[in-house]
Amino acid sequence: MKRTLITLAFAAFTWSIVSAQVTLRPYIGFNTSELSEDLVKDSATFANNVGFQVGADLQIGDKFYVQPGVQLEFLNNTIEPKSGAEEDFKRTYLRIPVMVGYNFAGAESNFGIRVFTGPNVGINMSSKSDLGDVDEEVKNAIFGWNAGLGIDFISILFVDLGYQVGLTEVFEDTNLNTGARNNLFYGNAGLRVRF
C-alpha cells in the first residue's frame, strides 16, 4: 500500500511537470560587479567595470514559475592602489541560478511583466589580475541571492533586470581577505521558445 501511494504521488508530480508550460530562454547580457570591501586593509580599492554573461534557463509554470538555469559570467573590476599602478581583476564563473517568480500576464501572453527572486552558486572557472592567475586567493564557489523584474514582449523576446547580493566572501583566508562580497547588477535579453 505504501509503495502504491509513493508511486501515485511520484506519477502526479511527474505529470504536473510534464504538463506545465515550459519555456526555453537563451540569453546574453551585461553586468557590473561591485566588491563590497576595500582590498588589503584600505591600501587599495575596487572599481566597478562592465562585464557580460551568456546562458540559458527554463521557465516551468504559467503565472507562478520555477526557473533553473546556467550561465557563463565574466566579471571585471579594477584594483586601484593608494600608490602604484592600477590592475585589472577579471573572474569567470559558471553560475547556476534557481529562481522562482510570478508572471502577471501568464506564460502564454505576448506581453507580460514578471518579478523573480532566488539563490545562485557561482563556480570559479578563472581569476586573473595583471600580475597573473590569482585562483588560489579566490574561493572555488560563492553564493548570492537575486531579485529582479522581467518584461516579455512580441511573444518571443524578453528582458530581465536584476540585482545579486553576495552571501559569501570572494577571497580565501589570505592577506586579501577583507570580507569582500560580490554584489552584481545585471541585465539580460534573449528569446522565449515555448513548448
N, C-alpha and C positions, 0 to 999 in steps of 0.2 A: 504493500500500500504506500509506504513512504517513498519507495523508488518510483512508483507511478506518479505521485504528486510532484516529485522533483522533475521528472521527465516532462510533465504537463507545464510546469512553471517555466522550464527552460524553453520549451516549444513556444509558449506565449511570448516570452521575452524575445526570442529569435524572430518570431513573426512581426512583433512591433518594430524591430529594427529594419527588417526587410521591407515592410510595407510603408515605412516612414519616407517622407520627402527627403531625398539625398541630392546635394549639390556639390560638385567638384569645383574648387576655386583656385586655379593657378594665379600667381600674382608677382609683381615686382614693386619695390618701394624704397623709401629713403628713411634715414634715422639720424638723430642727433644724440650722441651718447654723453651723459654727464656723470663723471665720477664724483661722488659726494664729498670727498675729503681731500685736503691737500696732501702732497706727497712728502715723505721723509721729514716729518715734524716742521712744516712750514718753510722748508728750504726750496720747495718748488710747488707749483700749482698745475692743475689740469685745465686746458681749454677745450671747449667742445668743437668738433668738426662734423661735417656731414658724412655719413656712411650710407650703405644701401643693403637691401636684402632681396632674395628671391625665394619663393616657396610655393606651397600648395596646402590646402586644407579641405576637409569635408564638413559641410553643414548637414547635420542629420536632425530632421524635425521640420515643423512648419512655423508656428508663431514662437513657441519655446524650442530652442535647439541646442545641440551639443556640437562643438566644432574642434575636433582634434586636427593637428597639422604638423608640418615640419618645414623648416626654412634654414637656409644658409645666410648667416648675418655677418656683415663686415662693418666693424666699429672703428672709429678713427678719432683719436684725441691728440693733443699736443702737450708735451711736458714743458712747462715754462719755468726754468730755474731762476732763483733770485739773482744768480750770477752765472754766466756761461751761455752757451748756445741752446736754442730750443731743439727738442727732439720730437719726431713723430712717434706715436704709440698706437699700433694697429693690432686689432684682435679679430679673429674669425671664430664664430661659434656655430655649431649645429644646434638650433633652438627648436624645442618641442613644446608648443603650447597646447593647452586643452581649455577652450573657452566654453562658457555657457552664455546664452543670450536670449533676447526677446526681439522678435521682428513684429513691429506694429501692424504691418500690412499682410504678413504671411509670405512664405517662400514662393508661392505661385505668382505673386504680384509683379507687375512691370516697374513699379516704383515703390520703394519701401525704406523706412528708417529703422535701424536696429541699434540696440545697446548690448554690450557684451562685457564680460569680466572672466578672469580665470588665471591659473598659475602657469608657469613655464619653467623648464630647465634649459640652461644653455651649456653645452658641452664644448670645452675649449679645444679648437682644432689647431690654432696657431696664434702666438702672441709675439710681436716683434717691436723693437724700438730701433732707432738709428744705430744703436750700439750692437744690434744683433738679436737673436732669439732670447726671449725672457719667459719661456714656457714654464721653467721651474719656479718662477716667482708668482705665477698666476694660477689660481685654483683650477682644477680639472673641470669642475662643474659649479655653476652659480644658479641661484633660483630667483625668480621675480614674480610679481603679481601685476596683471594687466587690467585696464579698464578703458573702454572706448566707445565710439559711435561710428556706425556704418550707414552708407546710403547705397541702395540698389536701384539701378535705372536702366532704361532701354532694354529690359528683360534679360540682357546677358552681361552687363557691366556692373562693377561695384567699386566703391572707395571706402576704406577704413582709416580712421584716425584714432590713435591710442597712446596711452602713456603706461610705461612699465616702471614700477617701483622695485628697486633691488632689495631682496630679502637677505642675501648673504654677501659676505665680503668678497672682493675680487682677488685680493692678493693672499698668498700663503703667509705663514708666520715668519716673515723675514724682516729685514730693515725697511722694506717697502710697505709693511703692513701699518696702515693708519685707520683701518676700519672703513676704507672706501668701498662704497656700493655703487653698482651701475644702474643709474636711472636713465630712461630712454623715452624720447618722444619719437613716434614713427607714423608714417602714412603708407598705405598700400593701395594699389589699383590693379584690377585684374578682371578676369572673365568668370561668369557663372555658367556652368554646364549642368543642367538639371537632368536627373534620371527618373 
